[in-house]
């Protein structure tokens, strides 16, 4: 079913499963580094920077098809991207914005692990490079959408 969530002022002081969720992250969790909105924003701006640096890359108008073995990081990011809609719907149904925050953090962490695992801009195989750029673009689009749902205005550069 279609879900519309509007949080024009952001999420502040909402009780969630893992603790209180606010602009600075989740309070009451394990305190892992990177569990903050700025970390998610950093990941978004990092991806946007990669896409700006990619020479002659444009968002494909059709599906990207490449014959390759996916890395574990690529598989994890793809799995998380496929969970986007369900995560948003469940969070709305359960009145649990903390689930959206957790999903955003999980996606940002997974992308950063992928970024450290594989070459993107220096990949010599053009098909693989295009695939990874498309995966990066899809991740950025998803992160931007999540930040918007949470009432956080995105920036293109930090």
N, C-alpha and C positions, 0 to 999 in steps of 0.2 A: 504494500500500500504506500502511497506517496506520503512523505514526511516533510514538513516544513518546520524548521527551528529558527527562531529569531532571537538573538542575544545581542542587541545593539550596544549594551554597556559592558559586555564581557561577563565572564563567570567569576564571581567573587564570593567566597565564604559558603560554598555549597558542600554539604556533607556527602561524601562518596564512600565506597567500600574501603578504599585505601587511606582515607583520611580527608582532611579538608583541602579542596581544590581552589586555588586562587591564581592570580597572574604570575606568581613566582614558582608555581609548580604544585606538587602534592605534598602537603605537610602531614607528618605522621607516618610516612612510609620509611623505607630503609635509608633514605637520604643518598641514594646513588647519584653520582655526578651525572649531569645531563638530564635530570628529571625536571626540566623547566620549560616554560614557553619560549624563552630566548634560544634554548637548544634546538627546538623545533624550527624556529625562525631562522637560525643559523644554517640548519640543514637545507631549508628552502632556498636561502640566498646562495649557498654553496652550489646547489644544483643549477640555479639560474646563471651563475658565473660560468659553470662548465658549458652550459648551452650557448652562452655568448661567445665563448672561446672557440667553440666548434666551427670550423670554417665551412661555409656553404651548407650548413645543416638547416633543414626546414622540417617542421612537423609533417610527418607523412600523411598523405590523404587516403591511404589504404593501409591494410594490415602489413606489418613488417614480417617477412618470412626469412628465416635463416636456419641453415643446417649446422647446429652446434650443440655441444654438451653444455648445459647450464651449470654454473658454479652453485655451490650451496647458498651463497649470498643472493644470487639472482633468483633462485627458487624461493627463498624466504621472502624477498621483497614482492615477488609476484603473488605469493599466497596472501600476504597482507593486503596488497592492493585489491585482491578479489574479495576480501572481507569487509571492505569499506561500507558498502550499502547496508549489509546486515548489521554491522556495528552501529551505524547511525540509527537505523530503525529500532534496534533493541534498546539503545540508550534513550531514545525518545519515548518508547513504550514504557520503559521502567523508570522514567524520570531520573536518569543516572548520567549526568554529563561527565562524571569522572571516567566512565568507560570510553568516552570520546577522547579525553585527555590521555588516558593510558594507551589507546590505539595510536594516537599521534606520536607519542613517545616511542612506542614499539616500532612504528614505521621509520621514524627518524634514526633510531639506533640501528635498525636493520640496513638502512641505506648507507649509513656511515661505515658499517662493517663491510658492506659490498664495495664501497669506494676505496677502502684500504686493501681489498682482496683482489680486485681486477683493474686492468688498465682501461681507461675510457678514451681519452683524447689521443693517447699514444698507441692505441690498438692498431696493428698493421692491417688486419683483415677489415675491409670497409663494411662488409655486411654485419659483422659482429659489432663494429663501432656504431653503426646506425641503430642496431638493436639496443645497445646499451644507452645510447642517447635518447631513444624513445622510452626506455624504461626510466631513465632519469626524468624525462619530461612528464611522464605519467605520475611519478612519485611527487614531483613538484606540484602538479595540478591537484593531486589528492591532499597534500599538506596545506596548500593555499585554501582549499575548500574547508578543511577542518578548522584552520585558524579563523576563517570567516564565520563559520558556525559558532565558534567560541567567542566571537565578537572582537577578535584581535586583527587589527589592520596589518597587512603584510607590507614589507619593504622589499625592494629588488636588490638592494646592496646594503651591507653592514659595514 
